[in-house]
Amino acid sequence: MATFRAIVIEKAEAGQTIALTAFDEANLTEGDVTVRVEWSTVNYKDGLALTGESPVVRRFPMIPGIDFAGTVEASAHADWKASDKVILNGWGLGETHLGAYAQKARVKGDWLVRLPATMSARDAMAIGTAGYTAMLAVMALERHGLTPASGPLVVTGAAGGVGSVAVALLAKLGYQVTASTGRPEEADYLKRLGAAEIIERKELAGPVRPLAKERWAGGIDAVGSTTLANVLSMTRYRGAVAACGLAGGMDLPASVAPFILRGVSLLGIDSVYRPRADREAAWRRLEFDLDRAKLMEMISEIGLAEVPEAGRLIVEGRVRGRIVVKIG
């Protein structure tokens, strides 16, 4: 049987081992579409899987990587045929289903989305799950009724993948964006993406008051914990915050005060199991609402062999923007 290059995580007594190796195609997990993977990316969740910092991987051996872009090689699914260009984000890829850090993947056709006509596979993975999640968050704020006229929005973890795309999207859509970051040296980068104001993470890291001074009409939070609690306490009457990350922790040391006294809404953003219609809508928006030049400003490129180190760096908070992984 044919083999291909893949990063494989194995369970070990001391935790896990990880290696770039030859993988037998016969051992791919079930699915009705086989894809030649061309590009992937490194998201924060990938970093957790690669380092073992969190129990993201649920079965072993596992090929990590939660999203890819590539070309269909074979299909038994009615929606897809050989040569179709496709994207996959989530659906347990790299967690329970063999993932993206490999030259080949076998997946369910219902999980795939067509690559937008004006995007390359590399463009799509420059966006990746982080950018797709940012778009879902923007759409949720819009559904809540927020517009640029509502007032400024805050983006936390702004120099990371979700944050970088969120800043660029909101700026292009006309919002005044406050970017919160623990890396003040990235202020110029964030301003180039469209941030009107930069604040240091420590402004949102202190003790949480039930209600603080109203500062923003809403925001997109990729941090969680005390940061999210402080953002909620500072959100204006009838504002909304879209929560999509936990880089600062899974806890939420907040009170009910913002919700019952200011009518603030907390909008949960799940990207893993979103229905296909939501995914297609998000990718259509990303095709036109994300400045491609700003996207190129965010990215660095690596090969498969460099993925484990990139996973370590992203968990340590040392990655700016987006990493694209050339698989071929």
FENHUBEL-V313332 format. One record per pair of residues at least 12 apart in sequence whose ideal C-beta (glycine too) atoms are under 7 Angstrom apart, sorted by the first residue. I is the first residue (numbers start at 1). J is the second residue. D is the distance in Angstrom with one decimal. If there is no record, write none. Layout:
i: [I & I]
j: [J & J]
d: [D & D]
This chain:
i: [1 & 1 & 1 & 2 & 3 & 3 & 3 & 3 & 4 & 4 & 4 & 4 & 4 & 5 & 5 & 5 & 5 & 5 & 6 & 6 & 6 & 6 & 6 & 6 & 7 & 7 & 7 & 7 & 7 & 7 & 8 & 8 & 8 & 8 & 9 & 9 & 9 & 9 & 9 & 10 & 10 & 11 & 15 & 16 & 18 & 18 & 20 & 20 & 23 & 23 & 25 & 28 & 28 & 28 & 29 & 29 & 29 & 31 & 31 & 31 & 32 & 32 & 32 & 32 & 32 & 33 & 33 & 33 & 33 & 33 & 33 & 33 & 34 & 34 & 34 & 34 & 35 & 35 & 35 & 35 & 35 & 35 & 35 & 36 & 36 & 36 & 36 & 36 & 37 & 37 & 37 & 37 & 37 & 37 & 37 & 37 & 38 & 38 & 38 & 38 & 38 & 38 & 39 & 39 & 39 & 39 & 39 & 39 & 39 & 39 & 39 & 40 & 40 & 40 & 40 & 40 & 40 & 40 & 40 & 41 & 41 & 41 & 41 & 41 & 41 & 41 & 42 & 42 & 42 & 42 & 42 & 42 & 43 & 43 & 43 & 43 & 43 & 44 & 44 & 44 & 44 & 44 & 45 & 46 & 46 & 46 & 46 & 46 & 47 & 47 & 47 & 48 & 49 & 49 & 50 & 50 & 50 & 50 & 51 & 51 & 51 & 53 & 56 & 57 & 58 & 58 & 59 & 62 & 62 & 63 & 63 & 63 & 63 & 64 & 64 & 64 & 65 & 65 & 65 & 65 & 65 & 66 & 66 & 66 & 66 & 66 & 66 & 67 & 67 & 67 & 67 & 67 & 67 & 67 & 68 & 68 & 68 & 69 & 69 & 69 & 69 & 69 & 70 & 70 & 71 & 71 & 72 & 72 & 75 & 77 & 79 & 80 & 80 & 84 & 85 & 85 & 85 & 86 & 86 & 86 & 86 & 87 & 87 & 87 & 87 & 88 & 88 & 88 & 89 & 89 & 89 & 89 & 90 & 90 & 90 & 90 & 91 & 91 & 91 & 101 & 101 & 103 & 103 & 110 & 113 & 113 & 113 & 113 & 116 & 116 & 116 & 118 & 119 & 122 & 125 & 126 & 126 & 126 & 126 & 126 & 127 & 127 & 127 & 127 & 128 & 129 & 130 & 130 & 130 & 130 & 131 & 131 & 132 & 132 & 132 & 133 & 133 & 133 & 133 & 134 & 134 & 134 & 134 & 134 & 135 & 135 & 135 & 135 & 136 & 136 & 136 & 136 & 137 & 137 & 137 & 137 & 137 & 138 & 138 & 138 & 139 & 139 & 140 & 140 & 140 & 141 & 141 & 141 & 144 & 144 & 144 & 146 & 146 & 146 & 148 & 148 & 148 & 150 & 151 & 151 & 151 & 152 & 152 & 152 & 152 & 153 & 153 & 153 & 153 & 153 & 153 & 153 & 154 & 154 & 154 & 154 & 154 & 155 & 155 & 155 & 155 & 155 & 155 & 156 & 156 & 156 & 156 & 156 & 156 & 156 & 156 & 157 & 157 & 157 & 157 & 158 & 158 & 158 & 158 & 158 & 159 & 159 & 159 & 159 & 159 & 159 & 160 & 161 & 161 & 162 & 162 & 162 & 163 & 164 & 164 & 164 & 164 & 165 & 166 & 167 & 167 & 167 & 167 & 167 & 168 & 168 & 168 & 168 & 168 & 169 & 169 & 171 & 171 & 172 & 172 & 172 & 173 & 176 & 177 & 177 & 177 & 178 & 178 & 178 & 178 & 179 & 179 & 180 & 180 & 180 & 181 & 181 & 182 & 182 & 184 & 186 & 189 & 192 & 193 & 193 & 204 & 204 & 204 & 205 & 205 & 208 & 208 & 208 & 208 & 208 & 208 & 209 & 210 & 210 & 210 & 211 & 211 & 211 & 211 & 212 & 212 & 212 & 213 & 214 & 214 & 215 & 216 & 216 & 216 & 216 & 217 & 217 & 218 & 218 & 218 & 218 & 219 & 219 & 220 & 220 & 221 & 221 & 221 & 222 & 222 & 222 & 223 & 223 & 223 & 224 & 224 & 224 & 224 & 224 & 224 & 224 & 224 & 225 & 225 & 225 & 225 & 226 & 226 & 227 & 228 & 228 & 229 & 229 & 229 & 232 & 232 & 232 & 232 & 233 & 235 & 235 & 235 & 237 & 237 & 238 & 239 & 240 & 240 & 240 & 241 & 241 & 242 & 242 & 243 & 243 & 243 & 243 & 244 & 298 & 298 & 299 & 299 & 299 & 300 & 301 & 301 & 302 & 302 & 303 & 304 & 304 & 307 & 310]
j: [24 & 25 & 26 & 25 & 22 & 23 & 24 & 25 & 23 & 25 & 102 & 103 & 104 & 20 & 22 & 102 & 103 & 304 & 21 & 23 & 63 & 101 & 102 & 103 & 20 & 63 & 64 & 101 & 304 & 307 & 21 & 23 & 61 & 63 & 57 & 60 & 61 & 62 & 64 & 60 & 61 & 60 & 52 & 52 & 50 & 308 & 304 & 305 & 63 & 102 & 104 & 98 & 104 & 106 & 97 & 98 & 106 & 106 & 107 & 108 & 75 & 76 & 77 & 108 & 109 & 72 & 75 & 77 & 80 & 107 & 109 & 112 & 73 & 74 & 104 & 106 & 70 & 71 & 72 & 73 & 86 & 105 & 107 & 70 & 71 & 73 & 103 & 104 & 68 & 70 & 100 & 102 & 103 & 104 & 105 & 327 & 69 & 70 & 71 & 121 & 327 & 328 & 68 & 69 & 121 & 122 & 125 & 324 & 325 & 326 & 327 & 65 & 67 & 68 & 100 & 101 & 125 & 325 & 327 & 67 & 125 & 128 & 322 & 323 & 324 & 325 & 307 & 310 & 311 & 314 & 323 & 325 & 66 & 128 & 129 & 130 & 161 & 160 & 161 & 245 & 247 & 314 & 66 & 64 & 65 & 66 & 94 & 311 & 311 & 314 & 315 & 315 & 64 & 94 & 64 & 307 & 308 & 311 & 311 & 312 & 315 & 315 & 95 & 95 & 95 & 96 & 96 & 94 & 98 & 98 & 99 & 101 & 102 & 94 & 99 & 101 & 93 & 94 & 99 & 100 & 101 & 90 & 93 & 94 & 99 & 100 & 129 & 88 & 89 & 90 & 93 & 100 & 128 & 129 & 88 & 100 & 105 & 87 & 115 & 121 & 124 & 125 & 86 & 121 & 83 & 85 & 84 & 86 & 109 & 109 & 109 & 109 & 112 & 114 & 114 & 115 & 121 & 112 & 113 & 114 & 115 & 113 & 115 & 124 & 283 & 107 & 111 & 112 & 129 & 132 & 271 & 279 & 129 & 271 & 272 & 273 & 111 & 272 & 273 & 304 & 307 & 327 & 328 & 276 & 276 & 279 & 280 & 283 & 283 & 284 & 287 & 287 & 287 & 324 & 324 & 295 & 298 & 299 & 322 & 324 & 165 & 286 & 290 & 295 & 322 & 271 & 161 & 162 & 165 & 322 & 165 & 286 & 271 & 282 & 286 & 162 & 244 & 269 & 271 & 162 & 165 & 166 & 169 & 220 & 169 & 282 & 285 & 286 & 269 & 271 & 274 & 282 & 166 & 220 & 242 & 244 & 269 & 166 & 169 & 170 & 282 & 285 & 242 & 267 & 269 & 218 & 240 & 242 & 240 & 265 & 267 & 217 & 218 & 240 & 173 & 174 & 175 & 217 & 216 & 217 & 236 & 176 & 178 & 216 & 217 & 170 & 175 & 177 & 216 & 217 & 218 & 219 & 178 & 180 & 216 & 219 & 231 & 167 & 177 & 179 & 180 & 219 & 220 & 180 & 204 & 219 & 221 & 222 & 223 & 227 & 231 & 222 & 223 & 245 & 247 & 179 & 180 & 181 & 190 & 195 & 181 & 183 & 186 & 189 & 190 & 320 & 222 & 321 & 322 & 222 & 244 & 245 & 222 & 193 & 298 & 321 & 322 & 290 & 220 & 179 & 190 & 193 & 194 & 195 & 193 & 194 & 290 & 291 & 294 & 289 & 290 & 193 & 194 & 194 & 289 & 291 & 289 & 196 & 194 & 195 & 196 & 196 & 197 & 199 & 216 & 195 & 198 & 199 & 201 & 204 & 198 & 201 & 201 & 317 & 200 & 320 & 320 & 297 & 294 & 297 & 227 & 230 & 231 & 226 & 227 & 226 & 229 & 230 & 233 & 253 & 254 & 233 & 233 & 255 & 257 & 233 & 257 & 258 & 261 & 230 & 233 & 234 & 234 & 234 & 236 & 234 & 234 & 235 & 236 & 239 & 236 & 239 & 235 & 239 & 240 & 241 & 231 & 241 & 242 & 244 & 241 & 243 & 245 & 244 & 245 & 247 & 245 & 247 & 248 & 243 & 245 & 246 & 247 & 248 & 249 & 250 & 252 & 248 & 249 & 251 & 252 & 248 & 253 & 248 & 243 & 252 & 252 & 253 & 254 & 254 & 258 & 264 & 266 & 258 & 258 & 262 & 264 & 262 & 263 & 263 & 264 & 264 & 265 & 267 & 266 & 267 & 267 & 269 & 266 & 267 & 268 & 269 & 269 & 321 & 322 & 321 & 322 & 324 & 323 & 324 & 326 & 323 & 325 & 326 & 325 & 327 & 325 & 323]
d: [5.5 & 5.4 & 4.5 & 4.7 & 4.3 & 6.1 & 5.4 & 6.7 & 5.9 & 6.7 & 6.3 & 3.9 & 5.0 & 6.5 & 6.7 & 6.9 & 5.4 & 6.2 & 6.5 & 3.9 & 5.0 & 6.4 & 3.5 & 6.9 & 5.4 & 6.4 & 6.3 & 4.1 & 6.3 & 5.8 & 5.4 & 6.4 & 5.1 & 5.9 & 5.8 & 6.6 & 6.5 & 4.7 & 5.8 & 5.9 & 5.1 & 4.1 & 5.0 & 4.8 & 6.5 & 5.4 & 5.9 & 5.5 & 7.0 & 6.1 & 6.3 & 5.9 & 7.0 & 4.1 & 5.2 & 4.7 & 6.2 & 4.0 & 4.4 & 5.2 & 6.7 & 4.3 & 4.6 & 6.3 & 5.2 & 6.0 & 4.6 & 5.3 & 5.3 & 5.8 & 4.5 & 6.5 & 4.8 & 4.5 & 6.6 & 5.0 & 4.6 & 6.8 & 5.7 & 6.5 & 6.3 & 5.0 & 6.6 & 5.1 & 5.0 & 5.1 & 6.9 & 6.2 & 4.6 & 4.4 & 6.0 & 6.1 & 5.9 & 6.3 & 5.4 & 4.8 & 6.2 & 4.5 & 6.7 & 4.6 & 5.8 & 5.8 & 6.9 & 5.0 & 4.7 & 5.1 & 4.1 & 5.9 & 6.5 & 6.4 & 6.1 & 5.1 & 6.5 & 4.8 & 4.2 & 6.1 & 5.8 & 4.4 & 5.9 & 6.3 & 4.4 & 3.7 & 6.5 & 6.0 & 5.6 & 5.9 & 6.4 & 4.6 & 6.2 & 5.7 & 4.3 & 6.5 & 6.1 & 6.1 & 4.9 & 5.1 & 6.1 & 6.9 & 6.9 & 6.9 & 6.1 & 5.7 & 5.7 & 6.2 & 6.3 & 5.9 & 6.9 & 5.9 & 4.2 & 3.9 & 4.1 & 6.4 & 4.6 & 5.9 & 5.8 & 6.8 & 5.5 & 3.0 & 5.5 & 5.6 & 5.3 & 5.5 & 5.7 & 6.3 & 5.4 & 4.8 & 5.8 & 6.9 & 6.7 & 4.4 & 4.8 & 5.8 & 4.9 & 4.4 & 5.2 & 5.5 & 6.8 & 4.8 & 3.8 & 2.9 & 3.9 & 6.2 & 5.2 & 4.5 & 6.3 & 6.6 & 5.6 & 6.0 & 4.4 & 7.0 & 6.7 & 5.8 & 5.5 & 4.7 & 5.6 & 3.8 & 6.3 & 5.0 & 6.2 & 3.7 & 4.2 & 5.2 & 6.5 & 6.3 & 6.3 & 5.9 & 4.4 & 6.0 & 6.5 & 2.8 & 5.7 & 5.1 & 6.4 & 7.0 & 7.0 & 3.9 & 6.7 & 4.4 & 6.8 & 6.3 & 6.1 & 4.8 & 5.6 & 5.1 & 6.9 & 6.0 & 5.5 & 5.6 & 4.8 & 5.3 & 6.4 & 7.0 & 6.5 & 5.6 & 3.7 & 6.7 & 4.3 & 6.6 & 6.9 & 6.3 & 5.7 & 5.8 & 6.7 & 6.9 & 6.8 & 5.0 & 5.8 & 5.8 & 5.7 & 7.0 & 4.1 & 5.9 & 6.2 & 5.9 & 5.0 & 5.3 & 7.0 & 4.8 & 5.4 & 5.3 & 6.6 & 5.7 & 6.9 & 6.8 & 6.4 & 6.0 & 3.2 & 4.6 & 6.3 & 6.5 & 3.9 & 6.5 & 6.1 & 5.6 & 6.9 & 5.6 & 5.1 & 6.2 & 4.4 & 5.0 & 4.1 & 4.1 & 6.1 & 6.7 & 6.5 & 4.4 & 5.5 & 5.2 & 5.2 & 5.9 & 6.9 & 5.5 & 6.5 & 4.5 & 3.8 & 5.3 & 4.9 & 6.9 & 5.3 & 6.5 & 6.6 & 6.9 & 4.9 & 4.5 & 6.2 & 5.6 & 5.8 & 5.7 & 4.2 & 6.0 & 6.7 & 5.9 & 5.2 & 6.3 & 6.9 & 4.0 & 4.9 & 4.0 & 6.6 & 3.6 & 6.2 & 4.2 & 5.6 & 5.3 & 6.5 & 5.8 & 5.2 & 5.8 & 5.8 & 6.1 & 5.3 & 5.2 & 4.5 & 6.0 & 4.6 & 3.8 & 6.1 & 5.3 & 6.1 & 5.5 & 6.7 & 6.3 & 5.0 & 4.6 & 6.7 & 6.9 & 4.7 & 5.9 & 4.6 & 5.3 & 6.5 & 3.9 & 4.8 & 6.4 & 5.6 & 3.6 & 5.8 & 4.7 & 5.6 & 6.8 & 4.7 & 5.2 & 4.3 & 6.8 & 6.5 & 5.3 & 6.2 & 6.5 & 5.1 & 4.3 & 6.2 & 5.9 & 5.5 & 6.1 & 4.8 & 4.6 & 6.7 & 6.8 & 4.6 & 5.5 & 6.1 & 4.6 & 5.8 & 5.3 & 4.6 & 5.7 & 6.2 & 5.9 & 4.4 & 5.9 & 5.7 & 6.6 & 2.4 & 6.8 & 6.0 & 5.4 & 6.4 & 4.9 & 6.1 & 5.0 & 5.8 & 7.0 & 4.4 & 6.0 & 6.6 & 3.8 & 5.2 & 5.1 & 5.9 & 5.8 & 6.8 & 6.1 & 3.8 & 6.8 & 5.5 & 6.1 & 6.6 & 6.1 & 5.5 & 6.9 & 4.6 & 4.3 & 6.3 & 5.8 & 6.5 & 6.1 & 4.3 & 5.5 & 6.0 & 5.6 & 6.3 & 5.6 & 6.6 & 4.3 & 3.8 & 5.7 & 5.0 & 6.5 & 6.4 & 7.0 & 4.3 & 4.7 & 6.5 & 6.5 & 4.4 & 4.4 & 6.3 & 5.8 & 6.5 & 6.8 & 5.3 & 4.8 & 6.2 & 4.5 & 4.5 & 5.7 & 5.4 & 4.9 & 5.0 & 6.8 & 5.8 & 5.0 & 6.8 & 5.8 & 3.2 & 6.1 & 6.1 & 5.1 & 4.0 & 6.9 & 6.2 & 4.2 & 6.9 & 5.1 & 5.5 & 6.2 & 6.9 & 4.2 & 3.5 & 5.2 & 6.8 & 6.8 & 5.9 & 5.2 & 5.9 & 6.1 & 5.8 & 5.1 & 3.9 & 5.5 & 4.6 & 6.0 & 6.6 & 5.7 & 6.1 & 6.9 & 4.8 & 4.8 & 6.2 & 4.6 & 5.5 & 6.8 & 4.2 & 5.6 & 5.7 & 6.8 & 4.5 & 5.3 & 6.1 & 6.9 & 5.9 & 6.5 & 3.8 & 3.3 & 4.7 & 6.2 & 4.8 & 5.5 & 5.6 & 5.1 & 6.3 & 6.1 & 5.7 & 5.5 & 6.6 & 6.2 & 6.0 & 5.5]
